[in-house]
Amino acid sequence: MQQEDLQLQNQLLIAMPGMGDPRFEHAVILVARHTPEGCFGVTINQPSETTLGDLFNHLKITSNIGSELASKPMLQGGPVQPEQGFVVHDSDHIWENTLHISDDLAITASKDILADIAIDEGPDNFLLTLGCASWSAGQIESEMLDNAWLSCPTESSILFDTPYPLRWQNSSQLLGIDVRMMSNTIGHA
């Protein structure tokens, strides 16, 4: 991790019930990078109707993956760059555009990782997203002060093993709370 990285990198942002932005309602976002210039991450719990097999067909990537993997849904990573794909993965392998989030977690935005996944030479665990979420300098910190988000350390079981509909609730349970029981009304003491 680079020295300029701030405290939210490798954290999960959990949307509060009173979020107010329908694009992020019940969202869980993995923060891939947080610097003084801003913050970037991908939503990990909003599946799309596009599957990995659909993506390979669209990109004309020949694949020998099984039907179970081919039917794996891509996730709606966020409203920014919705045409750009991102692969969150647990590999120490580096592809063309790999950004390390932590020692054992990375995100890659290049076609070479997809080619490796297609021939079963990619990472053991991965998520594919279309689009991302990003914030300008100080914006995410302001939103957190306004009680729009909770944050907790990233847990690989949430990323790769928890069913999508349970990720919002299970992420908050890492903090010892049930976000479903929290009020939609916010305030400061």
One Martini backbone bead per residue (centre of mass of N, CA, C, O) as a GRO file, in nm:
protein
  189
    1MET     BB    1   0.097   0.036   0.022
    2GLN     BB    2   0.067   0.357  -0.012
    3GLN     BB    3   0.116   0.644   0.165
    4GLU     BB    4  -0.141   0.811   0.038
    5ASP     BB    5  -0.320   0.621   0.154
    6LEU     BB    6  -0.617   0.576   0.305
    7GLN     BB    7  -0.854   0.431   0.526
    8LEU     BB    8  -1.061   0.307   0.287
    9GLN     BB    9  -0.885   0.113   0.184
   10ASN     BB   10  -1.012  -0.203   0.195
   11GLN     BB   11  -1.313  -0.125   0.219
   12LEU     BB   12  -1.649  -0.124   0.317
   13LEU     BB   13  -1.933   0.022   0.186
   14ILE     BB   14  -2.238   0.100   0.365
   15ALA     BB   15  -2.548   0.163   0.309
   16MET     BB   16  -2.775   0.349   0.433
   17PRO     BB   17  -3.115   0.358   0.456
   18GLY     BB   18  -3.099   0.696   0.401
   19MET     BB   19  -2.940   0.765   0.139
   20GLY     BB   20  -3.124   0.880  -0.137
   21ASP     BB   21  -2.974   0.698  -0.358
   22PRO     BB   22  -3.081   0.461  -0.579
   23ARG     BB   23  -2.795   0.358  -0.679
   24PHE     BB   24  -2.721   0.290  -0.344
   25GLU     BB   25  -2.924   0.098  -0.252
   26HIS     BB   26  -2.785  -0.142  -0.057
   27ALA     BB   27  -2.489  -0.092  -0.087
   28VAL     BB   28  -2.167  -0.248  -0.166
   29ILE     BB   29  -1.834  -0.112  -0.142
   30LEU     BB   30  -1.526  -0.146  -0.283
   31VAL     BB   31  -1.226  -0.001  -0.194
   32ALA     BB   32  -0.949   0.050  -0.407
   33ARG     BB   33  -0.914   0.377  -0.371
   34HIS     BB   34  -0.749   0.624  -0.141
   35THR     BB   35  -0.699   0.968  -0.175
   36PRO     BB   36  -0.672   1.307  -0.174
   37GLU     BB   37  -0.824   1.307  -0.469
   38GLY     BB   38  -0.990   1.035  -0.384
   39CYS     BB   39  -1.238   0.779  -0.482
   40PHE     BB   40  -1.251   0.414  -0.552
   41GLY     BB   41  -1.510   0.175  -0.666
   42VAL     BB   42  -1.714  -0.131  -0.619
   43THR     BB   43  -1.996  -0.297  -0.657
   44ILE     BB   44  -2.090  -0.628  -0.485
   45ASN     BB   45  -2.450  -0.650  -0.490
   46GLN     BB   46  -2.536  -0.591  -0.819
   47PRO     BB   47  -2.678  -0.769  -1.034
   48SER     BB   48  -2.696  -0.857  -1.359
   49GLU     BB   49  -2.800  -0.994  -1.674
   50THR     BB   50  -2.509  -1.026  -1.729
   51THR     BB   51  -2.280  -1.260  -1.831
   52LEU     BB   52  -1.988  -1.410  -1.884
   53GLY     BB   53  -2.075  -1.537  -2.152
   54ASP     BB   54  -2.174  -1.275  -2.280
   55LEU     BB   55  -1.902  -1.131  -2.272
   56PHE     BB   56  -1.743  -1.328  -2.446
   57ASN     BB   57  -1.921  -1.296  -2.695
   58HIS     BB   58  -1.888  -0.988  -2.731
   59LEU     BB   59  -1.551  -1.017  -2.730
   60LYS     BB   60  -1.459  -1.282  -2.874
   61ILE     BB   61  -1.407  -1.510  -2.650
   62THR     BB   62  -1.267  -1.800  -2.609
   63SER     BB   63  -1.424  -2.077  -2.430
   64ASN     BB   64  -1.393  -2.348  -2.153
   65ILE     BB   65  -1.621  -2.300  -1.973
   66GLY     BB   66  -1.863  -2.367  -1.781
   67SER     BB   67  -2.198  -2.313  -1.724
   68GLU     BB   68  -2.174  -2.198  -1.437
   69LEU     BB   69  -1.969  -1.972  -1.507
   70ALA     BB   70  -2.123  -1.850  -1.754
   71SER     BB   71  -2.376  -1.768  -1.548
   72LYS     BB   72  -2.226  -1.553  -1.419
   73PRO     BB   73  -2.278  -1.253  -1.294
   74MET     BB   74  -2.265  -0.937  -1.341
   75LEU     BB   75  -2.191  -0.627  -1.202
   76GLN     BB   76  -2.298  -0.321  -1.075
   77GLY     BB   77  -2.041  -0.102  -1.003
   78GLY     BB   78  -2.156   0.174  -1.131
   79PRO     BB   79  -2.216   0.500  -1.280
   80VAL     BB   80  -1.924   0.488  -1.373
   81GLN     BB   81  -1.825   0.362  -1.650
   82PRO     BB   82  -2.044   0.130  -1.765
   83GLU     BB   83  -1.841   0.003  -2.001
   84GLN     BB   84  -1.643  -0.078  -1.779
   85GLY     BB   85  -1.435  -0.330  -1.673
   86PHE     BB   86  -1.405  -0.520  -1.361
   87VAL     BB   87  -1.167  -0.719  -1.167
   88VAL     BB   88  -1.202  -0.889  -0.878
   89HIS     BB   89  -0.916  -1.032  -0.697
   90ASP     BB   90  -0.711  -1.321  -0.543
   91SER     BB   91  -0.422  -1.232  -0.673
   92ASP     BB   92  -0.064  -1.219  -0.752
   93HIS     BB   93  -0.127  -1.166  -1.023
   94ILE     BB   94  -0.033  -0.978  -1.317
   95TRP     BB   95  -0.175  -0.756  -1.521
   96GLU     BB   96  -0.187  -0.488  -1.715
   97ASN     BB   97  -0.436  -0.351  -1.508
   98THR     BB   98  -0.318  -0.369  -1.199
   99LEU     BB   99  -0.458  -0.312  -0.869
  100HIS     BB  100  -0.363  -0.294  -0.550
  101ILE     BB  101  -0.539  -0.313  -0.245
  102SER     BB  102  -0.375  -0.555  -0.131
  103ASP     BB  103  -0.192  -0.834  -0.074
  104ASP     BB  104  -0.482  -1.024  -0.162
  105LEU     BB  105  -0.598  -0.775  -0.346
  106ALA     BB  106  -0.752  -0.695  -0.669
  107ILE     BB  107  -0.770  -0.485  -0.974
  108THR     BB  108  -0.888  -0.530  -1.316
  109ALA     BB  109  -0.883  -0.340  -1.657
  110SER     BB  110  -0.832  -0.599  -1.860
  111LYS     BB  111  -0.851  -0.844  -2.111
  112ASP     BB  112  -0.635  -1.058  -2.015
  113ILE     BB  113  -0.797  -1.177  -1.775
  114LEU     BB  114  -1.030  -1.291  -1.946
  115ALA     BB  115  -0.860  -1.488  -2.111
  116ASP     BB  116  -0.775  -1.656  -1.860
  117ILE     BB  117  -1.056  -1.731  -1.761
  118ALA     BB  118  -1.147  -1.880  -2.029
  119ILE     BB  119  -0.886  -2.101  -1.964
  120ASP     BB  120  -0.844  -2.148  -1.652
  121GLU     BB  121  -0.600  -1.899  -1.562
  122GLY     BB  122  -0.715  -1.750  -1.343
  123PRO     BB  123  -0.848  -1.667  -1.075
  124ASP     BB  124  -1.010  -1.823  -0.822
  125ASN     BB  125  -1.127  -1.537  -0.737
  126PHE     BB  126  -1.414  -1.345  -0.871
  127LEU     BB  127  -1.530  -1.023  -0.998
  128LEU     BB  128  -1.764  -0.871  -1.219
  129THR     BB  129  -1.774  -0.535  -1.348
  130LEU     BB  130  -1.982  -0.256  -1.438
  131GLY     BB  131  -1.837  -0.012  -1.340
  132CYS     BB  132  -1.828   0.268  -1.101
  133ALA     BB  133  -1.714   0.445  -0.815
  134SER     BB  134  -1.678   0.804  -0.747
  135TRP     BB  135  -1.474   1.054  -0.571
  136SER     BB  136  -1.388   1.338  -0.468
  137ALA     BB  137  -1.231   1.541  -0.282
  138GLY     BB  138  -1.398   1.481   0.029
  139GLN     BB  139  -1.674   1.343  -0.041
  140ILE     BB  140  -1.682   1.078   0.128
  141GLU     BB  141  -1.637   1.215   0.399
  142SER     BB  142  -1.898   1.382   0.388
  143GLU     BB  143  -2.096   1.141   0.361
  144MET     BB  144  -2.015   1.014   0.633
  145LEU     BB  145  -2.096   1.261   0.809
  146ASP     BB  146  -2.403   1.221   0.683
  147ASN     BB  147  -2.473   0.907   0.712
  148ALA     BB  148  -2.449   0.725   0.431
  149TRP     BB  149  -2.203   0.557   0.564
  150LEU     BB  150  -2.037   0.265   0.624
  151SER     BB  151  -1.745   0.093   0.763
  152CYS     BB  152  -1.537  -0.196   0.671
  153PRO     BB  153  -1.360  -0.452   0.651
  154THR     BB  154  -1.251  -0.666   0.436
  155GLU     BB  155  -1.413  -0.976   0.330
  156SER     BB  156  -1.381  -1.252   0.138
  157SER     BB  157  -1.658  -1.387   0.200
  158ILE     BB  158  -1.824  -1.153   0.090
  159LEU     BB  159  -1.706  -1.137  -0.201
  160PHE     BB  160  -1.710  -1.480  -0.276
  161ASP     BB  161  -1.960  -1.634  -0.087
  162THR     BB  162  -2.185  -1.437  -0.065
  163PRO     BB  163  -2.481  -1.370  -0.137
  164TYR     BB  164  -2.592  -1.088  -0.274
  165PRO     BB  165  -2.852  -1.032  -0.083
  166LEU     BB  166  -2.649  -1.056   0.194
  167ARG     BB  167  -2.417  -0.834   0.192
  168TRP     BB  168  -2.535  -0.597   0.347
  169GLN     BB  169  -2.594  -0.738   0.614
  170ASN     BB  170  -2.318  -0.893   0.659
  171SER     BB  171  -2.138  -0.642   0.668
  172SER     BB  172  -2.266  -0.515   0.926
  173GLN     BB  173  -2.199  -0.764   1.112
  174LEU     BB  174  -1.893  -0.695   1.133
  175LEU     BB  175  -1.992  -0.449   1.340
  176GLY     BB  176  -2.247  -0.562   1.517
  177ILE     BB  177  -2.484  -0.506   1.308
  178ASP     BB  178  -2.819  -0.426   1.178
  179VAL     BB  179  -2.906  -0.235   0.914
  180ARG     BB  180  -3.218  -0.306   0.906
  181MET     BB  181  -3.259  -0.161   1.210
  182MET     BB  182  -3.216   0.109   1.098
  183SER     BB  183  -3.275   0.425   1.057
  184ASN     BB  184  -3.365   0.668   0.815
  185THR     BB  185  -3.284   0.863   1.032
  186ILE     BB  186  -3.073   1.134   1.082
  187GLY     BB  187  -2.797   1.237   1.308
  188HIS     BB  188  -2.663   1.440   1.577
  189ALA     BB  189  -2.520   1.457   1.908
   0.00000   0.00000   0.00000
